[in-house]
Amino acid sequence: MDHFHYIDGQLHCEGVSMDEIASSVGTPCYVYSRATLLEHVRRIRSAFAPLEPWVCFSVKSCPNLSILKAIAGAGSGMDVVSGGELRRAMEAGCQASRCVYAGVGKTDPEIELALRAGIGLFNVESEEEFATIASVAERLGIPCDGALRVNPDVDPKTHRYTSTGNRETKFGVDLRRAAAFLRATHGNRWCRWRGIHLHIGSPIYDPTPYHQAITKALSLIDELAADGIALDTLDLGGGFGADYTTGQSPSATSYADIIVPLLAARVAAGLRVILEPGRSVAANAGSLLVSVVYTKDSGDRTFAICDAGMNALLRPSHYDAFHFIWPTRPPAGMVPSVRCVRPEMDGLVVHDIVGPLCETGDFLGLERAIPRVARGDRLAVFTAGAYGMSMANRYNSSPLPAEVLVDGDSFEIIRARETYDDLVSHERVGELAVTLA
Ligand SMILES: Cc1ncc(COP(=O)(O)O)c(C=O)c1O
């Protein structure tokens, strides 16, 4: 579900024409729909209402302050994985006490920042990290709560780079070692164990691995309860899918149909459930707008060379991810009725839609049948709201794109396009101060 649709042959985000945005803000530019964002938060809340979960939006998926403000304003907490993300969450008006903090490499200064801010929950990823959190907490005299991220060794059946719950990954503590570790450290007064954290991967289109992982986590909770160690929190992480093609993802209700029955009685008995959705909230809420700078026919292939590629959207080259791409003003009769890998329409031309960077891996989509494009045309890259701008980079000294938030018939720039001055400002030797983040 999203609010990007063609009206009179022109792509709109909610009530605003994408071309109007491109003309006033330029390209490349990320465009987000506020209504889409909030509708996805609402759907997750409503599907999981029987569990009364603490919903913590995963900041890494779309960290713009205005996006976080909108989501925090809808009552969500935040899932953060760095000091920088915690700072963003707080600056967006989300108290640290409503944030959960995961990540395998929390540094001492980051732990101190989180403790001083009053972090809601550390999702602890290793034995050594636990010892560090407890000792920093003791030094500061600030006790905190922790959940142990366990690695349940289930296969989320997604890209290998975003599978995080199989034993060979760096995340969490092996389930086979978790009980002994929790027993040994239970009773630490500086980091008090409250629960178990899971995040098995993303995107997960088949809800079955959630069933497997939750069942394993509940067994661990029961085993510890039998020893008198009470854990009252189960954080399920994120991972729900998004519609990169029309209808691709199960609905929030489909995930809830599997998960709620497993946990409802436990919640009634006092278990607190945490969800950390990112992609399922933000992906369909954003599109990347690019312009075609040149076209080139090499005999074998037709290229649409755009003003951004893997610098603005890394997912296609990094994960081989599919994003539907279509002109904002296609020729008459060439408005797609669905977003799919192989659109069926007469008159399409196969293009490689590539960026300007000096890498053969710099592409947005290869072998795409789309209407023939020409210099100056604008293309929308759909479902780019999650892990889009957040993974954008400055390779080839490309200034980062602008970001725009649409609300009904109006839009606002929520991140200014970077300038060449921004590119060099951190490198002016002589003006640099040493800062420890
Ligand atoms: C700990 C944790 N929680 C939540 C998420 C969000 O996942 P998704 O965007 O798939 O919902 C991630 C993503 O990597 C994560 O690492």
PDBQT file of the ligand as one rigid body, heavy atoms in Angstrom, charges set to zero:
ROOT
HETATM    1  C1  LIG A 501      18.034  -5.082  15.529  1.00  0.00    +0.000 C 
HETATM    2  C2  LIG A 501      17.184  -4.701  14.376  1.00  0.00    +0.000 A 
HETATM    3  N1  LIG A 501      15.886  -4.434  14.595  1.00  0.00    +0.000 NA
HETATM    4  C3  LIG A 501      15.062  -4.065  13.593  1.00  0.00    +0.000 A 
HETATM    5  C4  LIG A 501      15.518  -3.944  12.305  1.00  0.00    +0.000 A 
HETATM    6  C5  LIG A 501      14.575  -3.484  11.235  1.00  0.00    +0.000 C 
HETATM    7  O1  LIG A 501      14.324  -4.455  10.293  1.00  0.00    +0.000 OA
HETATM    8  P1  LIG A 501      13.261  -4.179   9.158  1.00  0.00    +0.000 P 
HETATM    9  O2  LIG A 501      13.598  -2.907   8.518  1.00  0.00    +0.000 OA
HETATM   10  O3  LIG A 501      13.363  -5.310   8.257  1.00  0.00    +0.000 OA
HETATM   11  O4  LIG A 501      11.915  -4.144   9.825  1.00  0.00    +0.000 OA
HETATM   12  C6  LIG A 501      16.867  -4.234  12.024  1.00  0.00    +0.000 A 
HETATM   13  C7  LIG A 501      17.373  -4.149  10.643  1.00  0.00    +0.000 C 
HETATM   14  O5  LIG A 501      18.428  -4.516  10.294  1.00  0.00    +0.000 OA
HETATM   15  C8  LIG A 501      17.719  -4.608  13.088  1.00  0.00    +0.000 A 
HETATM   16  O6  LIG A 501      19.024  -4.845  12.880  1.00  0.00    +0.000 OA
ENDROOT
TORSDOF 0
